[in-house]
Amino acid sequence: MSLSSDERISRLTIDAGERSAPVVNEREVRAAAGVTLAVGAVAFSYAYFAKQYIPLQITASLFFIEFLLRVTVGIRHSPVGIVARAMTIGQPAEWVSAKPKRFAWTLGLVMAGAMAVITNSGIRGYLPRTICLICLTLMWMEAALGLCLGCRIYGLLLRRGWVGQDPEIEICADGACGGQPPTIDHAPPWSSG
């Protein structure tokens, strides 16, 4: 039994082939990255400019919970994921494999956990500032450019043979797992809302 509730969509045709692996909507993922970027930037600004660290401590802890939910039960059931889904209602879904995204969210979980421990332990200075700026940069890249660095790292691990080939990785965002990005021939009518 899998803990994840990523969608399995029957009769999803991508690149002229029917797919059945767990997928996530890339538009929802990018919207969620934008929401977390905005919240994280505000918390970082309070810490950096006003020397008020409570917003950053709270945000880091909430991001840890957010990424933990994304990794275990999927983005559709995380608080930011629900907001992102509402923001993308009416837009056609862009289905991508869930595994590379889950790997990227695991990296986010590790960084958010480190930030939660560091900031709530009272550590200030270059270490939390650097981790926070890396996180903000990665969220900006995902939201604004559609570039998932965690997915790229997963694709590199896959190509090098450091992670085994997996039939559940059928379509990767922006071709991150190798090859060209997929073209969607048919999206199910229920996917847009």
WOPEHU-V840975 format. One record per backbone hydrogen bond with DSSP energy under -0.5 kcal/mol. CO is the residue of the C=O (numbers start at 1). NH is the residue of the N-H. E is the energy in kcal/mol with one decimal. If there is no record, write none. Layout:
co=CO nh=NH e=E
co=CO nh=NH e=E
This chain:
co=7 nh=9 e=-0.5
co=7 nh=23 e=-2.8
co=8 nh=10 e=-0.6
co=9 nh=12 e=-0.9
co=11 nh=13 e=-0.7
co=12 nh=14 e=-0.6
co=12 nh=19 e=-2.9
co=13 nh=185 e=-1.3
co=13 nh=186 e=-1.7
co=14 nh=17 e=-1.5
co=17 nh=14 e=-2.8
co=19 nh=12 e=-0.8
co=22 nh=98 e=-2.1
co=23 nh=7 e=-1.2
co=24 nh=26 e=-0.7
co=24 nh=96 e=-2.3
co=25 nh=29 e=-2.0
co=26 nh=30 e=-2.5
co=27 nh=31 e=-2.2
co=28 nh=32 e=-2.6
co=29 nh=33 e=-2.1
co=30 nh=34 e=-1.9
co=31 nh=35 e=-2.2
co=32 nh=36 e=-2.6
co=33 nh=37 e=-2.2
co=34 nh=38 e=-2.3
co=35 nh=39 e=-2.3
co=36 nh=40 e=-2.7
co=37 nh=41 e=-2.7
co=38 nh=42 e=-1.9
co=39 nh=43 e=-2.2
co=40 nh=44 e=-2.7
co=41 nh=45 e=-2.4
co=42 nh=46 e=-2.2
co=43 nh=47 e=-1.9
co=44 nh=48 e=-3.1
co=45 nh=49 e=-2.8
co=45 nh=50 e=-0.9
co=46 nh=50 e=-0.8
co=46 nh=52 e=-2.1
co=51 nh=53 e=-0.7
co=53 nh=57 e=-2.5
co=54 nh=58 e=-2.7
co=55 nh=59 e=-2.6
co=56 nh=60 e=-2.6
co=57 nh=61 e=-1.8
co=58 nh=62 e=-2.7
co=59 nh=63 e=-2.9
co=60 nh=64 e=-1.8
co=61 nh=65 e=-1.8
co=62 nh=66 e=-2.8
co=63 nh=67 e=-2.9
co=64 nh=68 e=-2.1
co=65 nh=69 e=-2.4
co=66 nh=70 e=-2.2
co=67 nh=71 e=-2.4
co=68 nh=72 e=-2.1
co=69 nh=73 e=-2.7
co=69 nh=74 e=-1.2
co=70 nh=74 e=-0.5
co=73 nh=5 e=-0.7
co=74 nh=77 e=-1.4
co=75 nh=78 e=-1.3
co=78 nh=82 e=-2.3
co=79 nh=83 e=-1.8
co=80 nh=84 e=-2.8
co=81 nh=85 e=-2.4
co=82 nh=86 e=-2.0
co=83 nh=87 e=-2.0
co=84 nh=88 e=-1.2
co=86 nh=89 e=-0.8
co=88 nh=91 e=-2.1
co=93 nh=95 e=-0.5
co=94 nh=26 e=-3.4
co=96 nh=24 e=-2.6
co=97 nh=101 e=-0.7
co=98 nh=102 e=-2.8
co=99 nh=103 e=-2.2
co=100 nh=104 e=-2.2
co=101 nh=105 e=-2.7
co=102 nh=106 e=-1.8
co=103 nh=107 e=-1.8
co=104 nh=108 e=-2.1
co=105 nh=109 e=-2.6
co=106 nh=110 e=-2.2
co=107 nh=111 e=-2.4
co=108 nh=112 e=-3.0
co=109 nh=113 e=-2.5
co=110 nh=114 e=-2.5
co=111 nh=115 e=-2.6
co=112 nh=116 e=-2.5
co=113 nh=117 e=-2.4
co=114 nh=118 e=-2.9
co=115 nh=119 e=-2.9
co=116 nh=120 e=-1.9
co=117 nh=121 e=-0.9
co=118 nh=123 e=-2.0
co=119 nh=122 e=-1.0
co=125 nh=129 e=-1.6
co=126 nh=130 e=-2.9
co=127 nh=131 e=-2.3
co=128 nh=132 e=-2.5
co=129 nh=133 e=-2.4
co=130 nh=134 e=-2.3
co=131 nh=135 e=-2.4
co=132 nh=136 e=-2.7
co=133 nh=137 e=-2.3
co=134 nh=138 e=-2.5
co=135 nh=139 e=-2.5
co=136 nh=140 e=-2.3
co=137 nh=141 e=-2.6
co=138 nh=142 e=-2.0
co=139 nh=143 e=-2.8
co=140 nh=144 e=-3.1
co=140 nh=145 e=-0.8
co=141 nh=145 e=-1.1
co=141 nh=146 e=-0.7
co=141 nh=147 e=-2.2
co=142 nh=146 e=-0.7
co=146 nh=148 e=-0.7
co=147 nh=149 e=-0.9
co=148 nh=152 e=-2.0
co=149 nh=153 e=-2.5
co=150 nh=154 e=-2.3
co=151 nh=155 e=-2.6
co=152 nh=156 e=-2.3
co=153 nh=157 e=-2.5
co=154 nh=158 e=-2.3
co=155 nh=159 e=-2.7
co=156 nh=160 e=-2.2
co=157 nh=161 e=-0.5
co=157 nh=162 e=-2.1
co=157 nh=163 e=-1.2
co=158 nh=161 e=-0.8
co=166 nh=169 e=-1.8
co=168 nh=170 e=-1.0
co=171 nh=97 e=-4.4
co=172 nh=175 e=-1.8
co=173 nh=176 e=-1.9
co=175 nh=178 e=-1.9
co=183 nh=15 e=-2.7
co=183 nh=185 e=-0.6
co=186 nh=13 e=-0.9
co=188 nh=191 e=-1.8
co=189 nh=192 e=-0.7
co=190 nh=193 e=-0.8
co=192 nh=90 e=-2.3
